[in-house]
Amino acid sequence: MKQNPELEVVESLGNTILVAARTAPKGKGIDDIVTYIFDDDEKMELADKMVELSKIKGLKFLIRDAQNVRDADCLLIIGLKPSGVSSLNCGACGFETCADMVMHKKVKVEFTGPHCMIKYMDLGIAVGCAAARAKDLCIDNRILYSAGAAACYSGMIDADVAMAMPLSVKGKNIFFDRPSTR
């Protein structure tokens, strides 16, 4: 007899969730999404990086979110590593033409940018599809800017922009009834 066998499948279901991100629609059919699943040691290292980033940025919520990363049964990261622009010259990136945006020097804070807005939308759609799949599988989750930012900032992943999705299969959702950071 196995007690609480559901904990044994969380990583496998995490891979299933990442399939939803991978197969999400992409602008012009170009897939610039990168995905990661962190093991327990990498999860703890990322949580430590989040605490470091909290001290640098003065953002207390990073410490709270780091505890969620530590307590998660599995941690997924969905990121963007753009290979180009859409060539629509839409101006959504803040530049008149795609060529102007490409010529602009990239900045790196937590994330590196600017990038084509279509690519940012691709990331949002991929993350949304992953969250929907997690919901369908009844796995508690939350999208964390903080963990994605720390993963990019510290160089733990090869992405310019990323969002993290910790997963949990506990009796209570650990990601939404959290202490305040005020």
N, C-alpha and C positions, 0 to 999 in steps of 0.2 A: 504494500500500500504506500502511496506517495501522498504526503500532505502538501497542500498548496502547489500543485504541479504547474499551475499557470505561470509561475515565475520562470520556468525552464524555457518558455517559448517567446519571451519578450524580445530577445535579439532577433530571432527569426521573423517575428512580426514587424520589427523595426525595418528589416530588409524589405518586407512587403510594402511598408509605408513608403520607403524610398523608391520603390517601383512606381508608385503614384506620382512622385515628384519627377522622375525621369520621363514618364510618358505624358506628362502635362503638355498642352499645346505650347509651342514656341514661335515667336515672331519670325516670319520668313522661313520657318522650318529649321532654324539653326539652333542647335542645342549647346548652350554655353553654361549649363548647370553642372556643378560638381557636388557629390554627396559623400558623406562620411558617417561612419558609426564608430563611436569611441568605446574602447574597453574600459574596465574599471580604473586602471592606473591613469589613463589619458583623461578620464572624467575628473579624477581628483586633481590632476595637474592643471586642467582648465579651470576648475573652481579656485585653485590658488592664484592663477593668473587673473581671474575676475576680481579677487580681493586686492591684488596689486593695482589693477586698473582703477578700482574704486578710490584708492589712496591718491593716485595720479590725477584723476578727474574730479574727485570730490563728490562722487555719486554714490550715496549710501545704498540705493536699491541693488547695486551690483553685489553687495555682500549677501543680501537676502536671496538674490537669484543664484548665487554661488552655492548656497545651502540646498536649493532645489536641485541643482546639478549633482551635488553629492548624494542626495537622497533618491535620485531617479534610478529606476531599474535599467534604463537604457538611455543613451544620448545620441541623437541624430543631428547632423549639421547639413544644411543645404545652402550652397554658396553659388556665387557667380564668378566666372573667370572669362570675361568677354573676349571674343576673337575678332570683333569688328563692330561696325555700326549698321543700322538699318538702311541708311542712305535715303531716308524720307525727307530730310531737311525740315523736320516738323518744329524745331525750336524748343521742344519740351525739356531738353537738357540745359537750356539757358544760352545756347549759341544759335546764331542765325543759320548756320549750315553744319552738316555732319563734319565736313572738312575742318571748320573752325574749331569744333570740339576736339577732334583728333589732334590738332596742332597745339592745343592748350596743354600746358604742363600738368601732369597728374599730381594731386596732393594725396598724402597718406596721413591720416589721423588714426582712428580705429579702422576705417575703411579707406580704400583707394578709389579715387574718382576725379572727375566726372566720367560717366559712361552714358551710352545711348539709353534713353528712357525706355525704349522697347525692351532692352535687356533687363532693366529693373522690373518691368511688368512681368517678364518671363519668370524672374525669381519669385515675385509675389504669387503668381499663378501656381508655380511648383510647390511653394510652401502651403498655399491654400489647399491644393489637391492632397498633399501629405496629411494635413490636419483633418481633412474630410475622411481620408482612409483610416486614420487613427480612430476617429469617432465611430466609423462603421465597425471597427474591430473592438469597440468599447474600451479603448486604452486611454487613460487620462493623459493629457499633454498640455503644453503651453508653448507658444512661440516666444522665444527670448532673444531680443535684440542683443542683450547684454552678453550672453554666452557666445553668440556669433561674432560680436565685435571683439571680444577677448581672444577668440580663436584666430581671427584675422590679425589683430594687433600683435599678438605674440608669435605669429608665424607658425602656429600649430597646423594650419591648413593652407593649401594653395588656392586662395580665393581672394577676390578684391572686396567682396561684400558677402555677408553670410547671416543666416538666422539659424538658431538652434531650436531643437524640439526635444526636450526631455520627455521620457515616457514613464508611466507608473501604472502598476496594477495592484494598488493597495485598496483597502476597504473604503478609503476616503481620498478625495482628490487633493493631493498635497500642493498643487500649483495655484489654487485659488483661495484658500483660506489661510492666508499668510500674514505674518505680523506687518504692521505699518512701518515705513522707513522714514517717517517724519521726525 
